[in-house]
Amino acid sequence: MNFMRPKEKQALWPVYFTPHGGPRFRLIFGLAFLAGGLLCWLLVAFRH
């Protein structure tokens, strides 16, 4: 949600959100991305 560098955001979007493969791979990638974000949040929450 950082609007200071929109060009870098646009450059990173095609790399991270358009994986090679079919919809099944895309679904697995999305679930893994959400699980990674949740895991990082839990680590930060329990560290304090």
PDB file of N, H, CA, C and O in Angstrom:
ATOM      1  N   MET A   1       0.830  -1.205   0.000  1.00  0.00           N
ATOM      2  CA  MET A   1       0.000   0.000   0.000  1.00  0.00           C
ATOM      3  C   MET A   1       0.867   1.259   0.000  1.00  0.00           C
ATOM      4  O   MET A   1       0.452   2.306   0.496  1.00  0.00           O
ATOM      5  N   ASN A   2       2.059   1.150  -0.554  1.00  0.00           N
ATOM      6  H   ASN A   2       2.397   0.299  -0.957  1.00  0.00           H
ATOM      7  CA  ASN A   2       2.972   2.292  -0.587  1.00  0.00           C
ATOM      8  C   ASN A   2       2.882   2.945  -1.958  1.00  0.00           C
ATOM      9  O   ASN A   2       3.217   2.333  -2.971  1.00  0.00           O
ATOM     10  N   PHE A   3       2.425   4.195  -1.981  1.00  0.00           N
ATOM     11  H   PHE A   3       2.153   4.693  -1.158  1.00  0.00           H
ATOM     12  CA  PHE A   3       2.215   4.889  -3.254  1.00  0.00           C
ATOM     13  C   PHE A   3       3.418   5.755  -3.642  1.00  0.00           C
ATOM     14  O   PHE A   3       3.328   6.558  -4.570  1.00  0.00           O
ATOM     15  N   MET A   4       4.531   5.596  -2.941  1.00  0.00           N
ATOM     16  H   MET A   4       4.603   4.943  -2.187  1.00  0.00           H
ATOM     17  CA  MET A   4       5.696   6.423  -3.230  1.00  0.00           C
ATOM     18  C   MET A   4       6.396   5.960  -4.512  1.00  0.00           C
ATOM     19  O   MET A   4       6.989   6.771  -5.223  1.00  0.00           O
ATOM     20  N   ARG A   5       6.325   4.644  -4.810  1.00  0.00           N
ATOM     21  H   ARG A   5       5.843   3.985  -4.232  1.00  0.00           H
ATOM     22  CA  ARG A   5       7.039   4.107  -5.966  1.00  0.00           C
ATOM     23  C   ARG A   5       6.109   3.262  -6.827  1.00  0.00           C
ATOM     24  O   ARG A   5       6.202   2.035  -6.810  1.00  0.00           O
ATOM     25  N   PRO A   6       5.208   3.901  -7.584  1.00  0.00           N
ATOM     26  CA  PRO A   6       4.262   3.125  -8.402  1.00  0.00           C
ATOM     27  C   PRO A   6       4.937   2.378  -9.542  1.00  0.00           C
ATOM     28  O   PRO A   6       4.458   1.317  -9.944  1.00  0.00           O
ATOM     29  N   LYS A   7       6.040   2.904 -10.075  1.00  0.00           N
ATOM     30  H   LYS A   7       6.429   3.765  -9.749  1.00  0.00           H
ATOM     31  CA  LYS A   7       6.704   2.241 -11.199  1.00  0.00           C
ATOM     32  C   LYS A   7       7.274   0.894 -10.763  1.00  0.00           C
ATOM     33  O   LYS A   7       7.182  -0.084 -11.505  1.00  0.00           O
ATOM     34  N   GLU A   8       7.864   0.833  -9.568  1.00  0.00           N
ATOM     35  H   GLU A   8       7.939   1.627  -8.965  1.00  0.00           H
ATOM     36  CA  GLU A   8       8.410  -0.437  -9.095  1.00  0.00           C
ATOM     37  C   GLU A   8       7.295  -1.442  -8.847  1.00  0.00           C
ATOM     38  O   GLU A   8       7.448  -2.631  -9.125  1.00  0.00           O
ATOM     39  N   LYS A   9       6.157  -0.954  -8.318  1.00  0.00           N
ATOM     40  H   LYS A   9       6.032   0.012  -8.092  1.00  0.00           H
ATOM     41  CA  LYS A   9       5.015  -1.847  -8.094  1.00  0.00           C
ATOM     42  C   LYS A   9       4.560  -2.448  -9.420  1.00  0.00           C
ATOM     43  O   LYS A   9       4.333  -3.654  -9.509  1.00  0.00           O
ATOM     44  N   GLN A  10       4.428  -1.613 -10.451  1.00  0.00           N
ATOM     45  H   GLN A  10       4.613  -0.633 -10.379  1.00  0.00           H
ATOM     46  CA  GLN A  10       3.976  -2.098 -11.749  1.00  0.00           C
ATOM     47  C   GLN A  10       4.998  -3.058 -12.355  1.00  0.00           C
ATOM     48  O   GLN A  10       4.629  -3.987 -13.073  1.00  0.00           O
ATOM     49  N   ALA A  11       6.275  -2.836 -12.068  1.00  0.00           N
ATOM     50  H   ALA A  11       6.575  -2.080 -11.485  1.00  0.00           H
ATOM     51  CA  ALA A  11       7.308  -3.714 -12.607  1.00  0.00           C
ATOM     52  C   ALA A  11       7.285  -5.068 -11.900  1.00  0.00           C
ATOM     53  O   ALA A  11       7.577  -6.095 -12.513  1.00  0.00           O
ATOM     54  N   LEU A  12       6.936  -5.072 -10.605  1.00  0.00           N
ATOM     55  H   LEU A  12       6.699  -4.238 -10.107  1.00  0.00           H
ATOM     56  CA  LEU A  12       6.931  -6.319  -9.850  1.00  0.00           C
ATOM     57  C   LEU A  12       5.659  -7.134 -10.088  1.00  0.00           C
ATOM     58  O   LEU A  12       5.683  -8.359  -9.973  1.00  0.00           O
ATOM     59  N   TRP A  13       4.551  -6.469 -10.417  1.00  0.00           N
ATOM     60  H   TRP A  13       4.531  -5.474 -10.510  1.00  0.00           H
ATOM     61  CA  TRP A  13       3.276  -7.183 -10.573  1.00  0.00           C
ATOM     62  C   TRP A  13       3.319  -8.316 -11.589  1.00  0.00           C
ATOM     63  O   TRP A  13       2.899  -9.427 -11.263  1.00  0.00           O
ATOM     64  N   PRO A  14       3.815  -8.084 -12.820  1.00  0.00           N
ATOM     65  CA  PRO A  14       3.779  -9.176 -13.806  1.00  0.00           C
ATOM     66  C   PRO A  14       4.636 -10.362 -13.383  1.00  0.00           C
ATOM     67  O   PRO A  14       4.337 -11.499 -13.749  1.00  0.00           O
ATOM     68  N   VAL A  15       5.688 -10.117 -12.624  1.00  0.00           N
ATOM     69  H   VAL A  15       5.931  -9.194 -12.327  1.00  0.00           H
ATOM     70  CA  VAL A  15       6.591 -11.197 -12.224  1.00  0.00           C
ATOM     71  C   VAL A  15       5.934 -12.075 -11.174  1.00  0.00           C
ATOM     72  O   VAL A  15       6.010 -13.302 -11.252  1.00  0.00           O
ATOM     73  N   TYR A  16       5.287 -11.454 -10.187  1.00  0.00           N
ATOM     74  H   TYR A  16       5.226 -10.458 -10.124  1.00  0.00           H
ATOM     75  CA  TYR A  16       4.789 -12.218  -9.045  1.00  0.00           C
ATOM     76  C   TYR A  16       3.350 -12.694  -9.211  1.00  0.00           C
ATOM     77  O   TYR A  16       2.962 -13.667  -8.565  1.00  0.00           O
ATOM     78  N   PHE A  17       2.551 -12.053 -10.043  1.00  0.00           N
ATOM     79  H   PHE A  17       2.866 -11.263 -10.568  1.00  0.00           H
ATOM     80  CA  PHE A  17       1.130 -12.369 -10.103  1.00  0.00           C
ATOM     81  C   PHE A  17       0.706 -12.978 -11.430  1.00  0.00           C
ATOM     82  O   PHE A  17      -0.486 -13.166 -11.674  1.00  0.00           O
ATOM     83  N   THR A  18       1.679 -13.288 -12.294  1.00  0.00           N
ATOM     84  H   THR A  18       2.647 -13.136 -12.095  1.00  0.00           H
ATOM     85  CA  THR A  18       1.347 -14.008 -13.523  1.00  0.00           C
ATOM     86  C   THR A  18       2.305 -15.186 -13.660  1.00  0.00           C
ATOM     87  O   THR A  18       3.179 -15.171 -14.527  1.00  0.00           O
ATOM     88  N   PRO A  19       2.153 -16.212 -12.812  1.00  0.00           N
ATOM     89  CA  PRO A  19       3.052 -17.362 -12.871  1.00  0.00           C
ATOM     90  C   PRO A  19       2.821 -18.184 -14.129  1.00  0.00           C
ATOM     91  O   PRO A  19       1.723 -18.185 -14.685  1.00  0.00           O
ATOM     92  N   HIS A  20       3.854 -18.880 -14.574  1.00  0.00           N
ATOM     93  H   HIS A  20       4.746 -18.879 -14.122  1.00  0.00           H
ATOM     94  CA  HIS A  20       3.739 -19.714 -15.765  1.00  0.00           C
ATOM     95  C   HIS A  20       2.984 -20.990 -15.414  1.00  0.00           C
ATOM     96  O   HIS A  20       3.267 -21.621 -14.396  1.00  0.00           O
ATOM     97  N   GLY A  21       2.042 -21.364 -16.238  1.00  0.00           N
ATOM     98  H   GLY A  21       1.812 -20.852 -17.065  1.00  0.00           H
ATOM     99  CA  GLY A  21       1.279 -22.583 -16.006  1.00  0.00           C
ATOM    100  C   GLY A  21      -0.210 -22.332 -16.088  1.00  0.00           C
ATOM    101  O   GLY A  21      -0.654 -21.241 -16.444  1.00  0.00           O
ATOM    102  N   GLY A  22      -0.972 -23.352 -15.755  1.00  0.00           N
ATOM    103  H   GLY A  22      -0.612 -24.239 -15.466  1.00  0.00           H
ATOM    104  CA  GLY A  22      -2.429 -23.274 -15.851  1.00  0.00           C
ATOM    105  C   GLY A  22      -3.052 -22.707 -14.588  1.00  0.00           C
ATOM    106  O   GLY A  22      -2.351 -22.273 -13.674  1.00  0.00           O
ATOM    107  N   PRO A  23      -4.390 -22.716 -14.550  1.00  0.00           N
ATOM    108  CA  PRO A  23      -5.113 -22.159 -13.395  1.00  0.00           C
ATOM    109  C   PRO A  23      -4.846 -22.934 -12.112  1.00  0.00           C
ATOM    110  O   PRO A  23      -4.901 -22.362 -11.023  1.00  0.00           O
ATOM    111  N   ARG A  24      -4.556 -24.235 -12.228  1.00  0.00           N
ATOM    112  H   ARG A  24      -4.512 -24.699 -13.113  1.00  0.00           H
ATOM    113  CA  ARG A  24      -4.270 -25.012 -11.019  1.00  0.00           C
ATOM    114  C   ARG A  24      -2.992 -24.507 -10.354  1.00  0.00           C
ATOM    115  O   ARG A  24      -2.951 -24.323  -9.138  1.00  0.00           O
ATOM    116  N   PHE A  25      -1.946 -24.284 -11.157  1.00  0.00           N
ATOM    117  H   PHE A  25      -1.979 -24.434 -12.146  1.00  0.00           H
ATOM    118  CA  PHE A  25      -0.695 -23.760 -10.611  1.00  0.00           C
ATOM    119  C   PHE A  25      -0.915 -22.378 -10.017  1.00  0.00           C
ATOM    120  O   PHE A  25      -0.335 -22.035  -8.987  1.00  0.00           O
ATOM    121  N   ARG A  26      -1.765 -21.580 -10.680  1.00  0.00           N
ATOM    122  H   ARG A  26      -2.236 -21.859 -11.517  1.00  0.00           H
ATOM    123  CA  ARG A  26      -2.042 -20.225 -10.192  1.00  0.00           C
ATOM    124  C   ARG A  26      -2.771 -20.282  -8.849  1.00  0.00           C
ATOM    125  O   ARG A  26      -2.506 -19.468  -7.965  1.00  0.00           O
ATOM    126  N   LEU A  27      -3.692 -21.245  -8.695  1.00  0.00           N
ATOM    127  H   LEU A  27      -3.908 -21.906  -9.414  1.00  0.00           H
ATOM    128  CA  LEU A  27      -4.413 -21.399  -7.431  1.00  0.00           C
ATOM    129  C   LEU A  27      -3.451 -21.811  -6.319  1.00  0.00           C
ATOM    130  O   LEU A  27      -3.501 -21.272  -5.213  1.00  0.00           O
ATOM    131  N   ILE A  28      -2.567 -22.779  -6.624  1.00  0.00           N
ATOM    132  H   ILE A  28      -2.526 -23.216  -7.522  1.00  0.00           H
ATOM    133  CA  ILE A  28      -1.588 -23.219  -5.627  1.00  0.00           C
ATOM    134  C   ILE A  28      -0.669 -22.066  -5.249  1.00  0.00           C
ATOM    135  O   ILE A  28      -0.349 -21.881  -4.075  1.00  0.00           O
ATOM    136  N   PHE A  29      -0.244 -21.288  -6.247  1.00  0.00           N
ATOM    137  H   PHE A  29      -0.504 -21.439  -7.200  1.00  0.00           H
ATOM    138  CA  PHE A  29       0.638 -20.153  -5.973  1.00  0.00           C
ATOM    139  C   PHE A  29      -0.060 -19.125  -5.093  1.00  0.00           C
ATOM    140  O   PHE A  29       0.554 -18.571  -4.181  1.00  0.00           O
ATOM    141  N   GLY A  30      -1.337 -18.866  -5.359  1.00  0.00           N
ATOM    142  H   GLY A  30      -1.836 -19.316  -6.100  1.00  0.00           H
ATOM    143  CA  GLY A  30      -2.098 -17.914  -4.543  1.00  0.00           C
ATOM    144  C   GLY A  30      -2.233 -18.392  -3.108  1.00  0.00           C
ATOM    145  O   GLY A  30      -2.070 -17.606  -2.175  1.00  0.00           O
ATOM    146  N   LEU A  31      -2.529 -19.673  -2.921  1.00  0.00           N
ATOM    147  H   LEU A  31      -2.661 -20.311  -3.679  1.00  0.00           H
ATOM    148  CA  LEU A  31      -2.649 -20.223  -1.566  1.00  0.00           C
ATOM    149  C   LEU A  31      -1.307 -20.155  -0.842  1.00  0.00           C
ATOM    150  O   LEU A  31      -1.257 -19.818   0.341  1.00  0.00           O
ATOM    151  N   ALA A  32      -0.221 -20.473  -1.543  1.00  0.00           N
ATOM    152  H   ALA A  32      -0.261 -20.748  -2.504  1.00  0.00           H
ATOM    153  CA  ALA A  32       1.105 -20.407  -0.930  1.00  0.00           C
ATOM    154  C   ALA A  32       1.450 -18.968  -0.555  1.00  0.00           C
ATOM    155  O   ALA A  32       2.056 -18.722   0.489  1.00  0.00           O
ATOM    156  N   PHE A  33       1.062 -18.015  -1.412  1.00  0.00           N
ATOM    157  H   PHE A  33       0.571 -18.214  -2.260  1.00  0.00           H
ATOM    158  CA  PHE A  33       1.330 -16.605  -1.130  1.00  0.00           C
ATOM    159  C   PHE A  33       0.584 -16.158   0.124  1.00  0.00           C
ATOM    160  O   PHE A  33       1.152 -15.473   0.974  1.00  0.00           O
ATOM    161  N   LEU A  34      -0.698 -16.548   0.242  1.00  0.00           N
ATOM    162  H   LEU A  34      -1.159 -17.104  -0.449  1.00  0.00           H
ATOM    163  CA  LEU A  34      -1.490 -16.196   1.424  1.00  0.00           C
ATOM    164  C   LEU A  34      -0.933 -16.879   2.667  1.00  0.00           C
ATOM    165  O   LEU A  34      -0.855 -16.261   3.728  1.00  0.00           O
ATOM    166  N   ALA A  35      -0.543 -18.147   2.548  1.00  0.00           N
ATOM    167  H   ALA A  35      -0.605 -18.649   1.685  1.00  0.00           H
ATOM    168  CA  ALA A  35       0.006 -18.874   3.692  1.00  0.00           C
ATOM    169  C   ALA A  35       1.313 -18.232   4.153  1.00  0.00           C
ATOM    170  O   ALA A  35       1.556 -18.127   5.355  1.00  0.00           O
ATOM    171  N   GLY A  36       2.155 -17.803   3.218  1.00  0.00           N
ATOM    172  H   GLY A  36       1.958 -17.889   2.241  1.00  0.00           H
ATOM    173  CA  GLY A  36       3.403 -17.134   3.574  1.00  0.00           C
ATOM    174  C   GLY A  36       3.146 -15.822   4.294  1.00  0.00           C
ATOM    175  O   GLY A  36       3.815 -15.514   5.280  1.00  0.00           O
ATOM    176  N   GLY A  37       2.178 -15.045   3.810  1.00  0.00           N
ATOM    177  H   GLY A  37       1.634 -15.296   3.009  1.00  0.00           H
ATOM    178  CA  GLY A  37       1.838 -13.785   4.473  1.00  0.00           C
ATOM    179  C   GLY A  37       1.305 -14.019   5.873  1.00  0.00           C
ATOM    180  O   GLY A  37       1.648 -13.289   6.803  1.00  0.00           O
ATOM    181  N   LEU A  38       0.459 -15.045   6.030  1.00  0.00           N
ATOM    182  H   LEU A  38       0.181 -15.639   5.275  1.00  0.00           H
ATOM    183  CA  LEU A  38      -0.090 -15.366   7.349  1.00  0.00           C
ATOM    184  C   LEU A  38       1.012 -15.829   8.288  1.00  0.00           C
ATOM    185  O   LEU A  38       1.025 -15.458   9.462  1.00  0.00           O
ATOM    186  N   LEU A  39       1.942 -16.641   7.778  1.00  0.00           N
ATOM    187  H   LEU A  39       1.931 -16.942   6.824  1.00  0.00           H
ATOM    188  CA  LEU A  39       3.046 -17.136   8.601  1.00  0.00           C
ATOM    189  C   LEU A  39       3.920 -15.983   9.074  1.00  0.00           C
ATOM    190  O   LEU A  39       4.304 -15.939  10.243  1.00  0.00           O
ATOM    191  N   CYS A  40       4.239 -15.052   8.183  1.00  0.00           N
ATOM    192  H   CYS A  40       3.927 -15.088   7.234  1.00  0.00           H
ATOM    193  CA  CYS A  40       5.036 -13.876   8.569  1.00  0.00           C
ATOM    194  C   CYS A  40       4.299 -13.059   9.624  1.00  0.00           C
ATOM    195  O   CYS A  40       4.915 -12.577  10.574  1.00  0.00           O
ATOM    196  N   TRP A  41       2.995 -12.901   9.466  1.00  0.00           N
ATOM    197  H   TRP A  41       2.495 -13.293   8.694  1.00  0.00           H
ATOM    198  CA  TRP A  41       2.200 -12.132  10.436  1.00  0.00           C
ATOM    199  C   TRP A  41       2.220 -12.810  11.799  1.00  0.00           C
ATOM    200  O   TRP A  41       2.341 -12.145  12.827  1.00  0.00           O
ATOM    201  N   LEU A  42       2.100 -14.145  11.806  1.00  0.00           N
ATOM    202  H   LEU A  42       2.002 -14.686  10.970  1.00  0.00           H
ATOM    203  CA  LEU A  42       2.126 -14.882  13.070  1.00  0.00           C
ATOM    204  C   LEU A  42       3.490 -14.753  13.743  1.00  0.00           C
ATOM    205  O   LEU A  42       3.563 -14.579  14.959  1.00  0.00           O
ATOM    206  N   LEU A  43       4.566 -14.835  12.968  1.00  0.00           N
ATOM    207  H   LEU A  43       4.507 -14.976  11.980  1.00  0.00           H
ATOM    208  CA  LEU A  43       5.906 -14.691  13.544  1.00  0.00           C
ATOM    209  C   LEU A  43       6.072 -13.319  14.181  1.00  0.00           C
ATOM    210  O   LEU A  43       6.617 -13.205  15.279  1.00  0.00           O
ATOM    211  N   VAL A  44       5.607 -12.280  13.500  1.00  0.00           N
ATOM    212  H   VAL A  44       5.165 -12.372  12.608  1.00  0.00           H
ATOM    213  CA  VAL A  44       5.709 -10.925  14.047  1.00  0.00           C
ATOM    214  C   VAL A  44       4.835 -10.787  15.287  1.00  0.00           C
ATOM    215  O   VAL A  44       5.233 -10.144  16.258  1.00  0.00           O
ATOM    216  N   ALA A  45       3.641 -11.390  15.262  1.00  0.00           N
ATOM    217  H   ALA A  45       3.317 -11.912  14.473  1.00  0.00           H
ATOM    218  CA  ALA A  45       2.709 -11.264  16.386  1.00  0.00           C
ATOM    219  C   ALA A  45       3.247 -11.967  17.630  1.00  0.00           C
ATOM    220  O   ALA A  45       3.132 -11.440  18.736  1.00  0.00           O
ATOM    221  N   PHE A  46       3.831 -13.147  17.459  1.00  0.00           N
ATOM    222  H   PHE A  46       3.925 -13.575  16.561  1.00  0.00           H
ATOM    223  CA  PHE A  46       4.304 -13.905  18.620  1.00  0.00           C
ATOM    224  C   PHE A  46       5.679 -13.462  19.088  1.00  0.00           C
ATOM    225  O   PHE A  46       6.095 -13.803  20.196  1.00  0.00           O
ATOM    226  N   ARG A  47       6.389 -12.708  18.264  1.00  0.00           N
ATOM    227  H   ARG A  47       6.051 -12.431  17.364  1.00  0.00           H
ATOM    228  CA  ARG A  47       7.725 -12.267  18.665  1.00  0.00           C
ATOM    229  C   ARG A  47       7.643 -11.189  19.741  1.00  0.00           C
ATOM    230  O   ARG A  47       8.541 -11.081  20.576  1.00  0.00           O
ATOM    231  N   HIS A  48       6.570 -10.387  19.732  1.00  0.00           N
ATOM    232  H   HIS A  48       5.840 -10.474  19.054  1.00  0.00           H
ATOM    233  CA  HIS A  48       6.446  -9.297  20.709  1.00  0.00           C
ATOM    234  C   HIS A  48       5.951  -9.796  22.042  1.00  0.00           C
ATOM    235  O   HIS A  48       5.791  -9.010  22.975  1.00  0.00           O
TER     236      HIS A  48
END
